[in-house]
Amino acid sequence: MPEPVSRPTARSLAYGRIRDDIVRGVFAPGTLLSENELAASLGLSRQPVREALLLIAQEGLVEVRPQSGTYVTRIDPDRVREAQFIREAIELASLAACAAPTEEEERMLRDIIARQRSASDRDALYPLDEEFHRALLGLAGHANAWAAVSAAKGHLDRARYVGMSATRAVQDYVDDHERVLDALAAGDADAAAEALREHLRFVFADLDAVRMQHPELFDGADAPRTRTPRTGRTARR
């Protein structure tokens, strides 16, 4: 009999939704997050929302200020660089341990890329980009390492999302993925590693471009404080 699929907990649901809204800019830097309003919008009690915010605070995406509230932080370029270092080290080490993918593995990765080809903007591409990189780790049996990567890359995710359309077209990122997979399928581990390294490091060019376009998103700028949006979602940058 197949094992039953476990349902996500209320805390994990709250964590995923709130974190995603921070990464995507729905909650801008300086936004005061209300536990009551978040709980109401998510259809949850305050306790899992409070627990989720504490987890998100550990990633540095929000700051809990005693007797004031919980505020969305600005993007910290130093934390972006640190997270990029961790991510690159893990993904390249995993890639080096990969043999050429099996037919089934290559078909699975090609399918992800095919779905990426239909993405017309960063909102559609972003989750598929995550899926591709998580699948690459899985080729060497390191799928569980994605949790360690994710825990370190909160600020990196924000920079990647905002920058995804700053200097390149979204399909340029898909071209990068295809180059990595083509090299892997050809058994050229060195070419695959170089293609992956170049792909991951584009975030630095994106970061510089975004800081020039939207300095208010980054540490050191004076961004206005706002409250949690009550209905709908704010415009994304």
N, C-alpha and C positions, 0 to 999 in steps of 0.2 A: 504494500500500500504506500502511496506517496505520502511524504511527511506533510502535515498541515502547515500552511504558510502563516507565520506569526504576524499579527496586526501591529502596526506601529503604535507606540505609546503616545499619550497626549503630549508628553514633554517633547518627544522626537518630532511630532507634527508641528508643535509650536516653534521648536528650534529651526526646523527646515524652512518654514514659511517666513519667520522673522529674519533669519540670516539671509535668505534669498532676497527679501525686499531691501535689506541694507546693501547687499552686493549690487543689486540692480538700480540703486539710487531712488527707490520709492521712498525710503526714509533717508533724507539728505543729512549731511553732517550738521550737527547742532540740534537735530530734532529731539525733543523730549518725548520719550516713549511711555505712554500710560499703560500700566498693567491692566486696568479695568477696560480701557478701550480696545487693547489688543485681544484680551480674553473674549470680549463681546464680538469682535469681528471674526475671530477664529471659532466661535462657538464652544469655548472651553472655559474651565474655571481659572481663577487667578494663579493657583498653585503651579500647574505645569508651565504657565507663561513665566512666572517668577523664576522657576528652575531653568527654563530655556535661556532667559536673559543672563543668568549667572554663567551659563556655559559660553554664551556669546561674549560675555565680558572677558572670559579667559583668553579669547582670541584677540582681544583688543578692539573689537568692533563697536562696543558700547562702553561707557564709563558710568559706574554707579556712584553718585555723589550723595553722601549722607544728608538727609533732611532737605534734599533738593530734587533728586530724581535720577532717572537713567537716560543718558544722552548718547546719541550716535556720534562716534568719534570721526575726525577727519582721517583721510588716508595718510599713513606714515610711510614716507619713502624708504626709511631705513628698514622698516619691517617688511616692506615689499622686497627689498634686496635680500634680506635674510631668508625669507620664505622661498625666493627664487633659487637661492643657493641650495637649500634643503631639497626642493623639488627636483632640481636638475641632478643633484647627486644621486637621489633615489631612482629616478627614472632612467638615467644613463647606466647606473649599476645593474638595474634590472634588465635593461636592453642588452647589455653585454653578456648576460647569462642566457639569452634566448638562442635557441636553435632556429633554423628556418621554420616558419609556421607550417603546420599541417594544412591540408586542403580545407578542412573544416574551419580552422582558425583564420586562414586567409579569407575565406568566404564571409565569415562573421565580420572581420574588419572592413572588407570591401562593402559590405552592406551598410555599415555605419557611415562610410565615406559617401556612399550613394545617397543616403538620407541627408548628409551634410550638403550635398550638391543642390538639394531643393531648398536650402535655407537662404532666404533673401535678406536677412538682417541678423544682428547680433542676438536678439532675443531667441530666434530659432536656432542659431548655431551654438550658443553657449552650452546648453545641456548636452548636445551631441559632441562637442569638443571634450567635455568632461568624460563622456562615455568612452570615447576613443582612447584617451590617456589611461583610464582605468583598465580598459581591455588590454592595452600594451603591457601593463604591469602583470596582468593575468597570464600572459604568454609564458613567463618564466616562473609562474607559480607564486607570484608576489602580490596577488590581488588584495590581500589584507593590508599591505603597506599603504594602500590608498587612504586608509583612515589616518595614518600618521601624516601623510602629505596634506590631507584636508585640514587637519587640526592646526597646521602651521601657516596656512595660506589665506587667511581671511582678508588681510589687506592686499595681498597679491590678487585675489579674486576680484576685488573691487577695481583695482588698477587695470586688470585684464579686461573686465567687462566694459569699463568706460573707454578704454583705449582700443577696443576691438574694431572700431570704425574711425579711429583718429588718423592713422597713417596708411592703412591698407584696406582693400576691399575684403569682405568676409570670405569670399572664395579663395583669396590668397592663403588663408589659413588652411583651407581644405587641400589646396595644392601641396602645402607643407606635409600634411598627413599622408598624402598619396606618395610623396617622395620617400618618406620613412618606410612605408609598407612595401613599396616597389624594391627598395634596397634589401629589406628583410627577406622578401620572397626570393630575391636573386642570391641570397646567401652572403651578401656583402655587409657584414656587421659594422665595419668602419664607416661606410657611407651612410648607413642607417643612423649611427650615433651622431655623425656630423650634421645630418639633416635635422635630427631631433634637437640637437644643441642650438642650432641656428633658429629653429622654430620657437623654442622656449625663451631665447634671449631677445626676441622681438619686443617683449614686454618693456624693456628699458627704453627703446625708441618711442614706444607708445606712451610710456610714463612721462617722458620729457615733453612730448607734444600735448598731452592732456594737461600737464601742469601749466603750460603756457595758455591754453584755452580756458581752463577752469581752475584758477589758483584757489578759489574758495573751497575746493574739495580737499585741500591738503593742509597738513599741519603748518602753522605759522600764518594762516590767513584768518581774517575776521569774518566768519560766516554767521548769518543771523540764526537765532534759535527759533524753532517752530515746534508745534505740538504734533502728536501722532495724527495723521490724516484720518478723519472719522469715516469717510465714505470714499469708495473708489481708490484710485492711486494717483499720486502726483505725476507730473510729466517727468520722464526720464531724460537724463542728460545724454 
